[in-house]
Amino acid sequence: MNLTDAANFRYSTKEFRTDKKIPEADFQQIKDLLRLSPSSVNGQPWHFIVANTDEGKQRISKGTQGMFVFNTAKVLDASHVIVFCAKTDFDDAYLNHLLAVEDRDGRYVEQAHKDMMNGGRTMFVNIHRNDLQDTQHWNEKQLYLNIGTALLGAAALGIDTLPMEGIDVEALNAEFGLREQGLTAVAIVSFGYRKTTDFNATLPKSRLPETEIFTLLS
């Protein structure tokens, strides 16, 4: 499947089969994509809560109650469900942790390279921590890069998905103690396989034409 085919295959799945589970090898590839996704200054400001059991999905479905109950079945019926969480802040301990992991992984041949990366990353982090004071928002933008990577990667594997912002973030934060960990829930993505009765599966895609959204410079 080429990328255009994968993009056309992907749609917002409204009904998931309950009798078909994602093979472990395929889901491992999705987890790999989540870990390898790009982020600004390699900040990796995310955490993922994964459920593939009825008990785990029930816990996540607590974020789809009340006004969001229309999303409950899309959580409970899916093969796997992921809560995408963003860090609410960057502290110096976390920045030092990132640097140590990069060093361990062989990113720095010379100390000067390590110092340059540390200085550059700290500069950008401080812009958001101190000047713009929007660190959580910045981190959530990085998280959406990750969500997009996962959606396209799943489509390339023939796996259907549904990203959901229609969730009770604070209910999920309370259920999993996320605020105490310096995290907040942002979105849920369900993974699985479409039912033949899903009305959205047969509808044509509707996107703005190339002539409207691209400016080609000569």
N, C-alpha and C positions, 0 to 999 in steps of 0.2 A: 504494500500500500504506500503510494507516495503521499507527500504532505497535503496536497490538494484533496486527494481522496479521503484522507483522514479527517480533514476539516469539514468536508461535506458529509462524512459519516456521522460526525459528532452533532448531537442536538441535545436540548434539555429534556431528559427522559422523565416522563410523568408517571409511568408504571413499570415496576421492576418485577421480573420473574422471581418467585420465591424458591423455585426448584432447581436453580442453576447457580453454582458458586464459582467464583473466580479461582482458577488454579493457583496454587501457592507460588509457582515459578513466575507467573504473570504478575501477581501482586507484588512480588519482590522487585520486579522491574519498576513498578510504580513507586515503591518506597525508595528505590535508587534514584529515580528522577526527583523526588522530593528532597533528598539529601544533596543532590548535585546541582540543584537549581541555582541560577545566578542571583546575586544580591549585591547591592551597593557596598563597596569597600569590603566585600566578603563578610558582611556582618551577620548573615544567617540568623536573623532575629525571629526565629520561629520555633514552634513545637507542634507535634501532631498527636492527637488522641485517636487511636484506631480501634474500631470494633468490627468483629465479624461473627459474633455470637449474639443470640437473642438477648441475653442479659446485658451485654455491652451496648447494643443498639437501643435497648429500653432506657438506659441511662442517658444516652445522647438525645433520645426523643423528648426528654424533659425540657429541651430547648425549643420544642415545637408544640407547646401547649397554648391554650388561650387563643389569641388572635392569629397564631401561626399553626393551628391544628391542621390546616390543609397540607402541611408538609410532613405530618407524622408518618403516614404510610410509606412515604418516599425514603424515610429513614429505616423503618422496621422491615420493609420488604427487600431492601437492597442486599447485595452480597456482603459488601464492606462499606463502612462509613468512616469518614475522617473529619474530625473537628480541627480546623486550621486556626492556630493560635499565634498571636504576635507578642513579642516582648513589649512591655509598656515603657521601658527605659533602657539605656545603656549605662552601666556603671564601669568604673575602672577595673574592677575584678574581672568582669566579663571580657573587656578588651584585652586584658593580659592573658586570659584563658585562650582567646582566639589566636593571639600571637604565639603562645606556647604550642598549640595544636599545629599551626602552620609550620613552626620550626621543626616539630617532631616529624611532620610529613615531608620534610626536605625542601621547603619553599625557599630557604635562605642559604645560599652558598657562602655569603659573607655577612658579617655583623652589620655592615653599612646598609645592606639591602633590608635587613630586619628593622633597623632603626628608621629607614625611609618609609617603610610600610606603616610602622607604628605611628610615626609623626603625621603621615598623610591621613590615615584613618581617624586618628584622634582629632585632627583639624575638622574633618567633615562631621564627625559625631558632635563636636562642640558647637558647630554651626546650628545643629538641630537641638542640642541640649540647651544652649545658652542664648543664642541669637533668635532663632525662630521659635524655640520652645514648642516644637511639634514632633518630638521623638517618636511617640506612639504612632502618629499619623504616618510618619516616614517609614516606620517599620511595617505598617499595614500595607503600604504601597509595595514594599519588597515582597510581602507575603502573596500579593496578587500576581506577581511574576511567577511565583511558585505554583499557584493554582492554575494559571494558564499552561504552564509546562506539563502539569499532571493531566489536564483535560486532553491536550493534544496527544500526549504519550499514551493515555488509555485508549483513545480512538484508534491509534495506530495498531494497538493490540486487539482491536475489535471489542473493546469494553465500553459500555455505555456509562454516562455520568450525568449528574445533576448538581450544579453548584447552587447553594442556597444562602442568601443573605436574610431571608425571611425567617429569622430565628430570634429567640430570647437570649441575648448574649449574657445578661446578668444571671439567668437561670443556669446556664452552662458554667459560668465562672464560679457560681456557688457549688454546683454539683461536683466539680473537679478541683476546687480550691485553687483556681488559677491566679487570682489576684495576689494570693499569698506567695505565689511562685514568680511574681513579676510578669505575669502573662494575662492576656485577655483573649477570649474567643472572638473570632471575626466572621467566620463562615463555616458551613458544613458542605462537604461534597460526598454524595452517594455514588457508589460504583457497583455495576452489575450488568444485567442483560435485560433488554427491553421486552415487554409483553407484546404480543400481537395485537392486543386491544388498545395499545397506547395511541391515541389520536394524533399526538404530536409527531409520531415517527414517520407518518406518510405526508405530512404537510411540506410544501416546498420551502426552501430557505428564502428569506427575504433580506437582502443586504443592499446598501447604497451602491450605485455603479462606480466603477473605477474612475470615470470622468469627474465624478463629484468629490472623491476623497483623495485623489492623488494629484500633486503638482510635480510634474517632471521637469527638472532643470536641464537646460541645454548648455 
